[in-house]
């Protein structure tokens, strides 16, 4: 298996855990938060600072501001700098061989590489249930509060992805494989990806 596998994911769908299991089963490197350490080492930005500010789209100027002026005066934001540094690291680790990369527009960054793209989704009911199980610090949340929390993170991810890729986040046409985890566990989903890889042409 010589492909880089990228995993986009809805918040609470289990994309991170599926990526970890897949990398373990294929015996290849896994990158999610691990990317931040590499970006920190290469770019000189503190890892905790990156964790706070990554995967966030910049605050754009008012739509009434003339496009020509934006093109003339716009300066790269902190979000732009982080995205560019992460993109460099993603391309570097992809050049080193097969691996699994979660999020960070990696499917788009590596669009010209030997990449297999996956998107993981789930119903809101499943995502709420799963977040209760994996986020004990949110145990006192009501279902309504948890749903609001999930939607806020997904809105952030959507804005980030669509800002930097000009693609629609979660659009099935952007991926080689989409998996709904409502009725499949982490190991089962990883096996589905491996089967798809074995039959990929």
C-alpha positions as CSV (number, residue, x, y, z in Angstrom):
1,X,0.0,0.0,0.0
2,X,1.8,3.1,-1.2
3,X,-0.9,5.8,-0.8
4,X,-1.2,8.6,1.6
5,X,-4.7,8.5,3.2
6,X,-6.4,11.7,4.3
7,X,-9.4,11.7,6.6
8,X,-11.8,14.6,6.8
9,X,-14.4,14.3,9.5
10,X,-17.4,15.7,11.2
11,X,-16.9,16.5,14.8
12,X,-17.8,13.5,16.9
13,X,-18.0,11.1,14.1
14,X,-14.8,9.2,15.2
15,X,-12.5,10.2,12.3
16,X,-9.5,10.6,14.6
17,X,-9.9,7.2,16.1
18,X,-10.5,5.6,12.7
19,X,-7.3,7.2,11.4
20,X,-5.3,5.9,14.4
21,X,-6.7,2.3,14.0
22,X,-6.1,2.4,10.2
23,X,-2.5,3.5,10.6
24,X,-2.0,0.8,13.2
25,X,-3.5,-1.9,11.0
26,X,-1.4,-0.8,8.0
27,X,1.7,-0.1,10.1
28,X,2.2,3.4,8.8
29,X,2.6,6.8,10.5
30,X,-0.4,8.6,11.8
31,X,-0.7,12.4,11.9
32,X,-3.4,14.6,13.6
33,X,-2.2,16.8,16.5
34,X,1.2,15.3,15.7
35,X,1.4,17.7,12.8
36,X,1.5,20.6,15.3
37,X,4.8,19.5,16.8
38,X,6.4,19.4,13.3
39,X,4.9,22.8,12.4
40,X,6.3,24.2,15.6
41,X,9.7,22.7,15.0
42,X,9.8,24.1,11.4
43,X,8.1,27.4,11.8
44,X,9.1,28.5,15.3
45,X,5.5,28.9,16.6
46,X,4.8,27.4,20.0
47,X,2.8,24.1,19.8
48,X,0.1,25.2,22.3
49,X,-0.3,28.4,20.4
50,X,-0.8,26.5,17.2
51,X,-3.4,24.2,18.9
52,X,-5.4,27.2,19.9
53,X,-5.4,28.9,16.5
54,X,-5.2,26.2,13.9
55,X,-8.2,25.2,11.6
56,X,-9.7,28.6,12.0
57,X,-10.5,30.8,9.0
58,X,-9.4,34.4,9.2
59,X,-11.9,37.1,9.8
60,X,-12.4,38.6,6.4
61,X,-13.1,42.3,5.6
62,X,-16.6,43.6,5.0
63,X,-18.2,42.5,1.8
64,X,-18.7,46.1,1.0
65,X,-14.9,46.6,0.8
66,X,-13.9,46.8,-2.8
67,X,-12.3,43.6,-4.1
68,X,-9.5,45.6,-5.8
69,X,-8.6,47.2,-2.5
70,X,-8.5,43.8,-0.8
71,X,-6.2,42.4,-3.5
72,X,-3.9,45.5,-3.1
73,X,-3.8,45.8,0.7
74,X,-4.6,42.4,2.1
75,X,-1.8,41.0,4.3
76,X,-1.5,37.4,5.4
77,X,-3.3,36.7,8.7
78,X,-2.1,34.4,11.5
79,X,-4.5,31.8,10.0
80,X,-2.9,32.1,6.6
81,X,0.6,31.7,8.1
82,X,-0.5,28.6,10.1
83,X,-2.2,27.1,7.0
84,X,0.9,27.7,4.8
85,X,3.2,26.2,7.4
86,X,1.0,23.2,7.9
87,X,0.8,22.7,4.2
88,X,4.6,22.6,3.9
89,X,4.7,19.9,6.7
90,X,1.9,17.9,5.1
91,X,3.7,17.8,1.8
92,X,7.0,16.9,3.5
93,X,5.6,14.0,5.4
94,X,3.7,12.8,2.3
95,X,7.0,12.8,0.4
96,X,8.4,10.4,3.0
97,X,6.0,7.6,2.2
98,X,2.5,6.2,3.1
99,X,0.8,7.7,6.1
100,X,-2.6,8.7,7.5
101,X,-3.3,12.4,7.9
102,X,-6.5,13.7,9.6
103,X,-8.0,17.1,8.7
104,X,-6.2,20.3,8.0
105,X,-7.3,20.4,4.3
106,X,-4.8,17.6,3.7
107,X,-7.0,16.2,0.9
108,X,-6.7,19.5,-0.9
109,X,-3.1,20.2,-0.1
110,X,-2.1,16.8,-1.5
111,X,-4.6,16.8,-4.4
112,X,-1.8,16.3,-6.9
113,X,-0.2,13.5,-5.0
114,X,-0.9,9.7,-4.7
115,X,-3.6,10.2,-2.2
116,X,-6.8,8.3,-1.1
117,X,-9.3,10.7,0.4
118,X,-11.9,9.7,3.1
119,X,-14.7,11.6,4.8
120,X,-16.3,10.4,8.0
121,X,-19.7,11.5,9.0
122,X,-22.5,10.5,11.4
123,X,-26.0,11.6,12.5
124,X,-26.2,14.3,15.2
125,X,-27.7,11.7,17.6
126,X,-24.7,9.5,17.2
127,X,-22.2,12.4,17.5
128,X,-23.9,13.6,20.7
129,X,-23.7,10.1,22.2
130,X,-20.1,9.6,21.2
131,X,-19.0,13.0,22.6
132,X,-20.5,12.1,26.0
133,X,-18.4,8.9,25.9
134,X,-15.1,10.5,24.9
135,X,-15.3,14.0,26.5
136,X,-16.0,13.5,30.2
137,X,-15.4,17.2,30.8
138,X,-18.7,17.8,29.0
139,X,-20.6,15.3,31.1
140,X,-22.9,18.0,32.6
141,X,-24.0,19.2,29.1
142,X,-27.6,18.7,28.1
143,X,-28.2,17.2,24.7
144,X,-29.1,20.7,23.4
145,X,-25.9,22.1,24.7
146,X,-23.8,19.3,23.2
147,X,-25.5,19.7,19.9
148,X,-24.7,23.5,20.0
149,X,-21.1,22.7,20.8
150,X,-20.8,20.2,18.0
151,X,-22.3,22.6,15.5
152,X,-20.0,25.4,16.6
153,X,-16.9,23.2,15.9
154,X,-18.3,22.0,12.6
155,X,-19.1,25.6,11.5
156,X,-15.5,26.5,12.3
157,X,-14.1,23.5,10.3
158,X,-16.4,24.3,7.4
159,X,-15.4,27.9,7.2
160,X,-11.7,27.0,7.4
161,X,-11.9,24.3,4.7
162,X,-14.0,26.3,2.3
163,X,-11.9,29.4,2.8
164,X,-8.6,27.7,1.9
165,X,-9.8,25.2,-0.7
166,X,-12.8,26.9,-2.5
167,X,-14.5,23.5,-2.1
168,X,-17.6,22.5,-0.2
169,X,-16.8,20.8,3.0
170,X,-18.3,17.3,3.2
171,X,-19.2,17.2,-0.5
172,X,-19.1,13.5,-1.4
173,X,-17.7,14.4,-4.9
174,X,-14.4,15.6,-3.2
175,X,-13.6,12.2,-1.7
176,X,-12.8,8.6,-2.8
177,X,-14.8,7.1,0.1
178,X,-17.4,8.4,2.6
179,X,-18.3,6.5,5.8
180,X,-21.3,7.0,8.1
181,X,-20.3,5.7,11.5
182,X,-23.8,5.3,12.9
183,X,-23.7,1.6,12.5
184,X,-20.0,0.7,12.2
185,X,-17.3,0.8,14.9
186,X,-13.8,2.2,14.6
187,X,-12.1,-1.1,13.6
188,X,-14.9,-1.9,11.1
189,X,-14.5,1.5,9.5
190,X,-10.8,1.0,9.2
191,X,-11.4,-2.4,7.6
192,X,-13.8,-0.8,5.1
193,X,-11.1,1.7,4.1
194,X,-8.5,-1.0,3.7
195,X,-10.9,-3.0,1.5
196,X,-11.5,0.1,-0.6
197,X,-7.8,0.7,-1.0
198,X,-7.2,-2.9,-2.1
199,X,-9.8,-2.4,-4.9
200,X,-8.8,1.2,-5.8
201,X,-7.9,1.7,-9.5
